[in-house]
Amino acid sequence: MNKKVRIYITGVGGQGTLLATKLIGQAAGIAGVNANLSEIHGMAQRGGIVESSVTLGDLKSPMISEGQADVLLSFEPVETLRSAKRCNSDSVVITNTAPVQPFTVLTGSQTYPETAPALEKMKSRVRKMVIVEGTTLAEEAGTIMSLNVVMLGALCKHADLPFTYEHMQEAIKTGMKPKFLEMNLKALELGYASS
């Protein structure tokens, strides 16, 4: 399959952004699709911004320039807005609703911005925006740590990918520790069904 897809992934350290990137690559591999993965930058251990990208199909580089993302998969609403420049009028945006408040907000030196109006404005500038109550669904699956897999379920449903939901299930079965398997399969299912 030669379909070319560029997926830009963003979140906050601790949300599983890099594992989600790896699982997308594994699902593509199971489907026999070329995948290039890149961690762009981030402070995964310190609650900072984490960004990565995956290009699927006949693409040589994992890098995604401004306006090139076919899909923006975001685990945090402010990061969705921060990454809007990666999108174009044909992009699909899949975003979690729950904020992760940075240290500066927790200490009271800054306030967390109101994201709903800006997301609504962004919605009119892309082909499709899917808003997921990802954190709530992750808790329903058994742990907030499965947010990344909830979002992968939504990705499988709403993005035009060269692999299927079943390929992602297989990637989770082969890429997760057995003790987390059932919880993550449930998270994937909830993300797929919810949106």
TIFIGU-356629 format. One record per residue (C-alpha): residue in one letter; x, y, z; residue number from 1. Coordinates in Angstrom, 1 decimal, decimal comma. Example, Ala and Ser with C-alpha at 12.3 -4.5 7.8 and 13.67 -1.06 7.14 Angstrom:
BEGIN
resn | x | y | z | resi
A | 12,3 | -4,5 | 7,8 | 1
S | 13,7 | -1,1 | 7,1 | 2
// end
This chain:
BEGIN
resn | x | y | z | resi
M | 0,0 | 0,0 | 0,0 | 1
N | 1,6 | 3,3 | -1,1 | 2
K | -0,7 | 5,6 | 0,8 | 3
K | 1,3 | 8,5 | 2,4 | 4
V | 0,2 | 9,7 | 5,8 | 5
R | 2,0 | 12,2 | 8,0 | 6
I | 1,0 | 12,1 | 11,7 | 7
Y | 2,2 | 14,7 | 14,1 | 8
I | 1,8 | 13,7 | 17,8 | 9
T | 2,0 | 16,1 | 20,8 | 10
G | 1,4 | 15,9 | 24,5 | 11
V | 3,0 | 16,5 | 27,8 | 12
G | 5,6 | 14,3 | 29,5 | 13
G | 4,0 | 11,3 | 31,3 | 14
Q | 1,1 | 11,0 | 28,8 | 15
G | 2,7 | 8,3 | 26,8 | 16
T | 3,3 | 10,2 | 23,6 | 17
L | 6,4 | 8,3 | 22,6 | 18
L | 4,9 | 4,9 | 23,3 | 19
A | 1,9 | 5,9 | 21,1 | 20
T | 4,4 | 6,8 | 18,4 | 21
K | 6,1 | 3,4 | 18,7 | 22
L | 2,7 | 1,6 | 18,6 | 23
I | 1,7 | 3,4 | 15,4 | 24
G | 5,0 | 2,3 | 13,8 | 25
Q | 4,4 | -1,3 | 15,0 | 26
A | 0,8 | -1,3 | 13,6 | 27
A | 2,1 | -0,1 | 10,3 | 28
G | 4,8 | -2,8 | 10,3 | 29
I | 2,2 | -5,5 | 10,9 | 30
A | 0,2 | -4,1 | 8,0 | 31
G | 3,3 | -4,2 | 5,8 | 32
V | 3,5 | -0,4 | 5,5 | 33
N | 6,8 | 1,5 | 5,7 | 34
A | 6,9 | 3,8 | 8,8 | 35
N | 9,5 | 6,4 | 9,8 | 36
L | 9,4 | 7,6 | 13,5 | 37
S | 11,0 | 10,6 | 15,1 | 38
E | 11,0 | 12,1 | 18,5 | 39
I | 11,3 | 15,8 | 17,7 | 40
H | 12,0 | 17,1 | 21,2 | 41
G | 10,6 | 17,1 | 24,7 | 42
M | 11,1 | 16,7 | 28,3 | 43
A | 9,3 | 13,4 | 28,8 | 44
Q | 10,4 | 12,9 | 32,4 | 45
R | 9,7 | 16,4 | 33,5 | 46
G | 6,2 | 17,2 | 32,4 | 47
G | 7,4 | 19,3 | 29,5 | 48
I | 6,1 | 19,3 | 25,9 | 49
V | 6,8 | 16,1 | 24,0 | 50
E | 6,4 | 16,1 | 20,2 | 51
S | 7,0 | 13,3 | 17,7 | 52
S | 6,1 | 12,4 | 14,2 | 53
V | 5,3 | 9,3 | 12,1 | 54
T | 5,3 | 9,2 | 8,3 | 55
L | 3,7 | 6,2 | 6,7 | 56
G | 4,0 | 4,9 | 3,2 | 57
D | 6,5 | 5,9 | 0,6 | 58
L | 8,1 | 8,8 | 2,5 | 59
K | 11,8 | 9,0 | 3,3 | 60
S | 11,8 | 11,3 | 6,3 | 61
P | 9,8 | 11,3 | 9,5 | 62
M | 9,9 | 15,2 | 9,7 | 63
I | 6,7 | 17,1 | 9,2 | 64
S | 7,0 | 20,8 | 8,3 | 65
E | 4,4 | 23,5 | 8,9 | 66
G | 1,2 | 22,8 | 7,0 | 67
Q | 2,1 | 19,2 | 6,2 | 68
A | 0,4 | 17,1 | 8,9 | 69
D | -2,4 | 14,9 | 7,6 | 70
V | -3,3 | 14,1 | 11,2 | 71
L | -2,6 | 16,0 | 14,4 | 72
L | -3,0 | 13,6 | 17,4 | 73
S | -2,8 | 15,6 | 20,6 | 74
F | -3,1 | 14,5 | 24,2 | 75
E | -3,5 | 18,0 | 25,7 | 76
P | -5,6 | 20,9 | 24,4 | 77
V | -3,1 | 23,7 | 24,7 | 78
E | -0,6 | 21,5 | 22,8 | 79
T | -3,3 | 21,1 | 20,1 | 80
L | -3,4 | 24,8 | 19,7 | 81
R | 0,4 | 25,2 | 19,9 | 82
S | 0,7 | 22,6 | 17,0 | 83
A | -2,0 | 24,1 | 14,8 | 84
K | 0,6 | 25,5 | 12,4 | 85
R | 1,4 | 21,9 | 11,4 | 86
C | -2,1 | 21,5 | 10,0 | 87
N | -3,8 | 22,5 | 6,7 | 88
S | -7,3 | 22,7 | 5,5 | 89
D | -7,4 | 18,9 | 4,8 | 90
S | -5,9 | 17,8 | 8,2 | 91
V | -7,7 | 15,7 | 10,7 | 92
V | -7,2 | 16,9 | 14,3 | 93
I | -7,9 | 14,5 | 17,2 | 94
T | -7,5 | 16,1 | 20,6 | 95
N | -8,0 | 15,2 | 24,3 | 96
T | -10,1 | 17,7 | 26,3 | 97
A | -8,4 | 17,4 | 29,7 | 98
P | -5,7 | 20,0 | 30,5 | 99
V | -2,4 | 19,2 | 32,1 | 100
Q | -1,6 | 22,2 | 34,2 | 101
P | 2,1 | 23,2 | 34,1 | 102
F | 4,1 | 24,0 | 37,2 | 103
T | 3,6 | 27,7 | 36,6 | 104
V | -0,2 | 27,3 | 36,8 | 105
L | 0,0 | 25,0 | 39,8 | 106
T | 2,1 | 27,6 | 41,7 | 107
G | -0,3 | 30,4 | 40,8 | 108
S | 2,2 | 32,5 | 38,7 | 109
Q | 0,2 | 31,9 | 35,5 | 110
T | -3,3 | 30,9 | 34,6 | 111
Y | -4,3 | 28,1 | 32,3 | 112
P | -5,9 | 29,6 | 29,1 | 113
E | -9,5 | 29,0 | 28,1 | 114
T | -9,1 | 26,5 | 25,1 | 115
A | -12,7 | 26,0 | 23,9 | 116
P | -13,0 | 29,2 | 21,8 | 117
A | -9,6 | 28,7 | 20,1 | 118
L | -10,4 | 25,0 | 19,4 | 119
E | -13,7 | 26,0 | 17,9 | 120
K | -11,9 | 28,5 | 15,7 | 121
M | -9,4 | 25,9 | 14,7 | 122
K | -12,2 | 23,5 | 13,9 | 123
S | -13,3 | 25,7 | 11,0 | 124
R | -9,8 | 25,6 | 9,5 | 125
V | -9,3 | 21,9 | 9,2 | 126
R | -11,2 | 19,1 | 7,5 | 127
K | -12,2 | 17,4 | 10,7 | 128
M | -11,8 | 17,9 | 14,4 | 129
V | -12,5 | 15,1 | 16,9 | 130
I | -12,7 | 16,0 | 20,5 | 131
V | -12,2 | 13,1 | 22,9 | 132
E | -12,8 | 12,9 | 26,6 | 133
G | -9,6 | 10,8 | 26,7 | 134
T | -8,7 | 11,2 | 30,3 | 135
T | -12,1 | 10,1 | 31,5 | 136
L | -12,0 | 7,1 | 29,2 | 137
A | -8,6 | 6,1 | 30,3 | 138
E | -9,8 | 6,1 | 33,9 | 139
E | -12,7 | 4,0 | 32,8 | 140
A | -10,3 | 1,5 | 31,2 | 141
G | -8,5 | 1,2 | 34,6 | 142
T | -5,7 | 3,9 | 34,7 | 143
I | -5,0 | 7,4 | 33,4 | 144
M | -1,8 | 5,9 | 32,1 | 145
S | -3,8 | 4,4 | 29,2 | 146
L | -4,7 | 7,8 | 27,8 | 147
N | -2,3 | 7,3 | 24,9 | 148
V | -4,1 | 4,1 | 23,9 | 149
V | -7,5 | 5,7 | 24,1 | 150
M | -6,3 | 8,3 | 21,7 | 151
L | -4,9 | 5,6 | 19,4 | 152
G | -8,4 | 4,1 | 19,3 | 153
A | -9,8 | 7,5 | 18,1 | 154
L | -7,0 | 7,7 | 15,6 | 155
C | -7,9 | 4,3 | 14,1 | 156
K | -11,5 | 5,4 | 13,8 | 157
H | -11,1 | 8,9 | 12,3 | 158
A | -7,9 | 9,0 | 10,3 | 159
D | -7,5 | 7,6 | 6,9 | 160
L | -4,6 | 5,2 | 7,7 | 161
P | -2,9 | 2,5 | 5,8 | 162
F | -3,5 | 0,1 | 8,7 | 163
T | -6,6 | -1,1 | 10,6 | 164
Y | -7,9 | -1,1 | 14,1 | 165
E | -7,0 | -4,8 | 14,2 | 166
H | -3,4 | -4,1 | 13,3 | 167
M | -3,3 | -1,7 | 16,2 | 168
Q | -4,8 | -4,4 | 18,5 | 169
E | -2,0 | -6,7 | 17,4 | 170
A | 0,7 | -4,0 | 18,0 | 171
I | -0,6 | -3,6 | 21,6 | 172
K | -0,7 | -7,4 | 22,1 | 173
T | 2,9 | -7,7 | 21,0 | 174
G | 4,2 | -4,4 | 22,4 | 175
M | 2,7 | -4,3 | 25,9 | 176
K | 3,6 | -6,2 | 29,0 | 177
P | 1,1 | -8,9 | 29,7 | 178
K | -0,1 | -7,3 | 33,0 | 179
F | -1,2 | -4,2 | 31,1 | 180
L | -2,6 | -5,9 | 28,1 | 181
E | -6,3 | -6,2 | 29,0 | 182
M | -6,5 | -2,7 | 30,3 | 183
N | -4,9 | -1,3 | 27,1 | 184
L | -7,1 | -3,3 | 24,8 | 185
K | -10,1 | -1,9 | 26,7 | 186
A | -8,7 | 1,6 | 26,4 | 187
L | -8,3 | 1,2 | 22,6 | 188
E | -11,8 | -0,1 | 22,3 | 189
L | -13,2 | 2,8 | 24,4 | 190
G | -11,3 | 5,4 | 22,3 | 191
Y | -12,6 | 3,8 | 19,1 | 192
A | -16,2 | 3,6 | 20,3 | 193
S | -16,4 | 7,0 | 22,0 | 194
S | -15,9 | 9,4 | 19,1 | 195
// end
